[in-house]
Amino acid sequence: MATASTTQERAAELNVLARKQRSLWGDALYRLMRNRAAVGGLIVIAAAFLVAIFAPQLAPYDPIAIPQNPSTQMEPVWTGSKYVDSRYLLGTDFLGRDIISRLIYASRISMVVGFIPTFIVFALGVTVGMSAGFFGGWLDQLLMRFTDIIYAFPDFLFLLIIVASFRNSPFGKIMDGLMLIFVAIAIVGWVGVARLTRGQVLALKEREFVEAARSVGASSGRIMSKHLLPNALAPLIVTAAFAVPSAILGEATLSFLGVGIIPPTPSWGQMINEGFPLFSSNPWAVLMPGICISVVMLAFTFVGDGLRDALDPRMKT
Amino acid sequence: MADLLEVTDLHTQFFTRDGVVRAVDGVTFQVAAGETLGIVGESGCGKSVTALSLMRLIPQPPGKIVKGSIMFDGQDILKMDDDDVRGIRGNNIAMIFQDPMTSLNPVLTISRQISEALELHLKMDKSEARKRTIELLELVNIPSAKKRVDDYPHQFSGGMRQRVMIAMALSCNPKLILADEPTTALDVTIQAQILDLLKNLAREFRTAFILITHDLGVVAGMTQRINVMYAGRIVEKADTVELFANPKMPYTWGLLRSIPRLDESRKAKLVPIEGLPPDLIAPPPGCKFEPRCQYRRDVCHEKEPDLKHIPNSKPDHEARCWGTQEGGWLVETDWRREIGDMRVLEEIKHETASVTSAPTAAPETPPPGA
């Protein structure tokens, strides 16, 4: 018996030693991949990306040009009403343009508007928060009071004011108004990231490993980028995962209100806006882009939740 | 031999809301190349702050080195600009921290962390640094170092992490290593291993060590000389053998009495030093140890003694005590037999009790890590 148990122990020991060692990030990825909702979300996001990239190949019609003999306000083919045209699977809008093609092209706007402002937000927010938290003193005061001022504005109202006031300037016309939306979302969004980063850095810089890094002669810049940032990354990634859908929703809302993307470029919010006056006669023109927005938002939220769960137990000691 | 490190009249203070904390108050000592010096004292008496001051790592504010000079290899560290100090940290002077659990960055691999100093100071490229890292890990006896370099700190045990810290400290072949309570966070068997390792490495590389500890047992086998610190000052300095055989300061006596000895009868009780170290914002006017000293006389309360050579001892043995100095009342005292005036002892106990129970026990802001 004794030998058997020791053999088992030995085997267990070997097993422990033989277990593949994963890095912290590898561990997090593993946990993320076991989360079904998150994986589903990732698949949807990947699909949306592919659609956006291959929009010209996928879209059956031109999303912008108005057809010669437009058959306007067609309903989707499965409704079986008399306003159905078999050439247009999801029907047409008030100018007779194919809704599928417009949805496909609109995904480009949403994807771009989700990610580019998020990058700007993070570049700005992390820089400001990191320097404020790390150096402290008057710099911290200055940066954080400025952040507080921006934070004090109601988010969406602020976004609306910026976009509405610069919409008619030359800057507002770049890339059909997309540039203005990027900048506006970034200006509104970076404060949250700055505060989060600062909080993280304030806690982390007191840790002994920072002192240890100093004692080997690392400079402040090196300590910030190599020691503090990787430690603060987990909550930042989670925040980013939630910042993307909120940027998408921000653009959709602006476009719905008519101050977003300049028509005729299609965006989902824009399509809801255009379909809205005729909602009672043909709700499909509003529902379709609405469903697209909801599905993409839901996908990002699932991924964000999954990331949060996966990154939470990162401090394993 | 010329001294590698020469600290003269070092004053480090912390400016807090409650007042100025004189954490290090006029400390002078030397370390020769290849020598091992022990700095011993209770918690909060300025040992760690001394070490941090040597590398100019005092958090500023609230801390500041207000006076003194630190000559290292002929240069005054306190007069260098920040870039030059960074060039010395890790390269010429390295540090081993107290708690290996928190001194390693949890999200970086061991190899990245050890390579840091190599890349910074020796300008090694990635693959060179990695090779050297593996060598270093083998040097500090980490089994299968090649496999373990890419592990994260949480995959290492406490003792192994401290070995990693030692490897980090050794990485650039520094001339001086400051070990700030390197074994405090470890269990006894690992302590012995780590101390052994340090001793061997010190001999092998002829690196000077400053070993900071509150444990006289640790310094006994490791060091050539010992400075005993109390309340930010050096109260006794002597070579190790001399200090243990012939201590000349009641505080050192107290420390020695409070460690267990295997060569004495079980019946001999351990005697703690009554009371607490003084508040460094408002230190006592005379000898800093006077309020806790069982051998005290009126003169102790009135004037602080200098650090002076003591009669009946080796020439480099100095202590800060009126009693044991020339003509003092403790010159002939055998500290093992006479444990002082019992009436005074009762008095001290009584005072301590009232201090600890009083609600206004001033929340001293201790300097970090002290």
Interface residues (C-beta under 8 A of the other chain):
Chain A: Q21 S23 L24 R207 E208 F209 E211 A212 A213 R214 S215 V216 G217 A218 S219 R222 K226 H227 P230 N231 L233 R314 M315 K316 T317
Chain B: M55 L57 R86 G87 I88 R89 G90 N91 A94 M95 F97 Q98 D99 M101 T102 S103 L104 N105 P106 V107 L108 T109 E116 A117 L120 H121 D150 D151 Y152 P153 H154 Q155 M165 M168 S171
